[in-house]
Amino acid sequence: MRTAVKKMALHAMILCSLLTAGCDSGYDCALENIAYNCIKFYTVDTDGVEKEYALPEALTVSVMINGQATTAVNHVTNAKEIKLPMCYTATCDTVIMNFFDRYNDTLYIEHNNIPIYQSMECGVIMHHRLTGVRHSSHMIDSTAINNANVNFDYNENIKLYFTE
């Protein structure tokens, strides 16, 4: 009789463990689902050597969303880079950079949106491929695309060159 009770208890434990193991779907959806464009700042010295640059004064960055400017970075000092979210509904991001509360430059970052299907549970995430960068030239001298693929790895995508 004792062995029958032990067998039943063992079978009940196995059944419970199988049932609870089936409750986990096994999907681990990424919490981060917005790709950030990493823009680093540079200058070129008189010998033509590129060097990283930290803005000495305050920088405010706004991003245009549906015709409205939304502040993404507010009065940061000694900035060497900024990371901005990419728009997944448009193919050109408009970024307004205000330097020293006096000068404004605008970046027009053109890109293709690349939907990546993860799963039924997690849906679609968006990567981007940079196709071009245009800008005004109050403080910005030039730009270069360093890595055209914007995804979740936070690599440098755009080099922004300033005049000193």
N, C-alpha and C positions, 0 to 999 in steps of 0.2 A: 504494500500500500504506500509506504514511504517513497519508494522509487517511482511510483506512478505520479505522486504529487510533485516530486522533483522534476520529472520529465515534463509535466504540464507547466510548471513554473518556468522551466528552461524554454519551452516552446512559446510561452507568453512573452518572455523577454526578447526572444528572437523576433517574434512578430511585431512587438512594439518598436524595436530598433529598425526593422525594415520600413515600418510605416512612417516613423519620424525622418528617416533618411530620404524618403520620397517627397517630403515637404519642401526641401530646398531645391529651387529650380536650377541652381548651378550657375546662373548668370550674375555677373558682377559688372553692372553698367557703370561706365566712367562718370564720376561726379562732375568732372570738368568737360563741358561740351561746347565751349567757345574757344576758337583758336585766336591767339594773340600775336600781333605783328610786332616784332622786336626791332626798334629803330635805335641805332647807336650813333653817337656824335663824334665827329672828327674835325681836325684842321690839317692843313698841309703847310709845312714850314717853307722857308725860302729855298731850301735845298731840294724840295719836292718830296720830303719824307712825311708820310701820313702818321699822325699821332692822335690818340684818343683825346677828347675834349670834354671838359666839365663846364657847363654854363655857369658863369660867376654870379649871375643874378637870378631872380625868380622867373620861372617858366610856368605858364598856364596853357593847357592844351584842351581844346574843345573839339568834339566830333559832331558833324552834322548828321542828324537822324530825322528823316521825314521833314526836312526843311527847317528844323529847329537845332540850334547849337546846344549841346549838352557837355558840361565840363567833365573831362576824364581825369585830368591832372590839375591840381590847383596850387599855384605858387610854390612849386618845389625848387629848392636851390641846390647848386652843385650837381645838377643832373648830368649823368653820362649817357643815359639811355631812357627810353620810355617803351612801355609795352601797352599796345592798344588793341582792343577787340576789333575783329574784322566783321563787317556787315555781311550776312549771308543772304540778304534779299536784294542787294544791289551789286553792280560790278565796278563801282568806283566809290571809294571812301574819301570824304572831304575832311581834312584835319586842319584846324586853325591853331597856329602856335603864336602865343603872345609872349614877347620877350621884354623884360624889364618894365612891364606896364606901358610900353611906348610903341613897340614895333610889332606888327603882325605879318606872319608869312602863312601861306596856305599850301598844303600838300594835297595833291589829287593822286590817290593810290588806286591804280586800275588793276583788277584781278578777275580771275575766273573762279567760280564757286564749284567745288567738287564734292557732291554728296557721297558719303561712305555709309553703306548699310552695315549695321552692327548685328542686329537680330530683331526678332519680333518684339521681344521684351524691351530692348534698349533703343530701338528705332534707328534714326539716321543721325550721323554727326557730319559736320562740314569742315573740309579742308579747303585751302585757297591756293591759287597759283598766281603770283604777281606777274603782270604783263607790262607795267610801265609806271613811272612816277613823274609827275609834273609838279612845278612849284613856283611860287613868287620868289622874289630875290631881295628882300630887305636885309635879312641877316643870313639867309641860306645862300651858299655859293653854288652848290651842286648836290646831286644825289647819285647813288649807285645801288642797284639790287645785288645784294651779296648772296642771298639764298631765296630763290623764288617760291619755295614751298613753305607755306604757312600752315603749321599744324600744332600739335600740343607739346613740342619739344623745346620751345623757347630759344631757338637758335637765332642769331642775328640775321634779319631779313633785309633791312635797308641801312645803308650808310648815308648819313646826313652830314655834309661838309659845311662848316661855317667859316666866315672870314673873321680873322681876329682883329 
